[in-house]
Amino acid sequence: MVAAHDMTHRFLNLYNHDFARVAVGVPQCRVADPAYNAAQTIALAKQADAGGAVLVAFPELGIPAYSCEDLFQQRALLDACDAALADIVAASRELGTALIVGMPVRVQQRLFNCAVVVARGRVHGVVPKTYLPNYSEFYEARQFNAADDAGVDTVTLLGDEVPFGALVFEAVDQPLLRFHCEICEDVWVPVPPSSFAALAGATVLVNLSASNVVVGKSAYRHQLVGQQSARCLAAYLYTSAGQGESTTDLAWDGQALIYENGDLLAESARFASDSHLIYADVDLERLARERMHQTTFGVSVRRHADEVARFRTIKVDVTMPRGVELPLARGIERFPYVPSDPRRRDERCHEVYNIQVQALMQRLASSKIQKVVIGVSGGLDSTHALLVCAKVMDRLGLPRTNILAYTMPGFATSERTLRQARELMAAVGCTAHEIDIRPSCTQMLADLDHPFSRGEAVYDVTFENVQAGERTNHLFRLANHLGAIVIGTGDLSELALGWCTYGVGDHMSHYNVNASVPKTLIMHLVRWVAETGQLGGAASARPGKPGKDAEPRRNVLIDILETEISPELVPGKANGAPEQRTEHFIGPYELQDFNLYYTLRFGYAPRKVAFLAWSAWHDATAGRWPDEGHIARHAYDLVAIKRNLRIFLDRFFRTSQFKRSCIPNAPKVGTGGSLSPRGDWRAPSDSESVVWLADLDTVPDDPRA
């Protein structure tokens, strides 16, 4: 645990949260001019070091240039490569960054295409290329030998004996930073060497490539690198040759890429006319935790034990600048469940909506029931659940009148939400009913001898839950009576925070379509349905096709989106406005969904969650926002982030699991998590929150303290 006052582990420093800044360099080169190429490499390495990077990779055979062809057989060039490497090694003494450079290396009268790892004034190891392409435009086997032909595990370089072969390099000050080098063609084969290196513990895979460019190759590189990073649960750094390589027969685009577990973090401009460098902040803890979580990764380690055993671990002394202020440069989505890119957001909404629809269709088909009962409050969650039900009826070829919808005003129901419920049910074309639950609630409160039954304005938890229970009780008995099932409407965010009435309350249903969908995503789903005409007409023969009545249907959905979230269980004092404002009690959903995602999906400690939240939320003018008008652009300082994270941690870990342990069936919709004990999350109902709160206590109020 990090003490809040420990200035050597400052809060506002990415390395203190298990990130590592890595870089990929594409230097301008001259063919067969190692001294010039080394100077360009050193300049980029200094730039990477000044930018806080701990690792920087350069292209394949970058010291002499890849396109030297038979010049690789000339001793003068090979000697010049060794001299250039000596310059790079000397320059590295003043740098905290590890460099990976490409050059030909002579081993027992044979030549190998190698990656050389340099740090702190010494060569730490040399990795030869495993697969030599000898087809199409490639003739590498003419000059070089493959790694398997070496027959040695050390090589003399610059007068020192250094490790040679299958190596994984580990940073002394950060054991999660374990990197492996492969070269160009190695990643194009069915089973790349980096696959085994990942099983041997490498979290960062580095490819020194030359890779001439032809039409369509850039997109294929993305596929290769992205998929390899995803399969290996690793970061993958890819660099290729650029300006200055020979164009006798080929061309070069200098494409550099950095991926992390399938996600593109950084990409260079192609066809640049000068040297260039890209950075990315790699989340090492994410990679380690994904491997721990995906137990089949460990099974693969066992199945390939012989290959894994070939790798030696080499310690590398690089500088982790922990004591300085070094904010995260990586973009952190404010809404991790909702992509900010409009195209990806629409794809996400389409997929989630159809998962919910397909799941409910299957439940109705398997139960041989054609009707559903649903409570409609005029609020967000029940609106979206009703929209799902409407699409289900359309897909099954059943009338929407088979949706038996009930709005049930109570003691605190506002005129606004009651009007919205009525308009929504009319827009959907379901069978609409209205039941005033106040008489039955009054009877229940009298039976309990509650002070309210004697005219006292006592609005305690019993008063609230009597109303929630009466609504659910009505829905279940109506379903029994009418041959239907009750559709639950509560969402993932409410389950995480325990914001639901247990048992005979909004906690329970026959099937809940929303249980794996967080509140922030439901907001976007409702708007997406409104904007894309998914609702169709009440009697439409072509569901999803906007007609002349599309605008009123859209308007009621937009009105609901603009309504403040409230359970409406405590009477308001003026103007019919609700007394309760949900986010005043449990914190802003936009923050709590952020906390949920990083706690549930990755298991991060509160200190890291707070760091990520500050990075995403402290400046409303920075980063990307969903470009939709209903998203208020809020900002939160670290004090507010800590306060709301404390609410989340205590409710999530200490008080709410018993509600999640017995939730109804519901489809899991995303890798961001589900809280079903059958679909994702299994936890004791009587755990404590002390260890999470203690970790949160190490977070300062001022990020720069």
Summary of the structure (lengths in Angstrom):
residues: 705
radius of gyration: 30.5
end to end distance: 17.3
largest distance: 102.8
contacts: 2465
relative contact order: 0.09
helix: 42%
strand: 16%
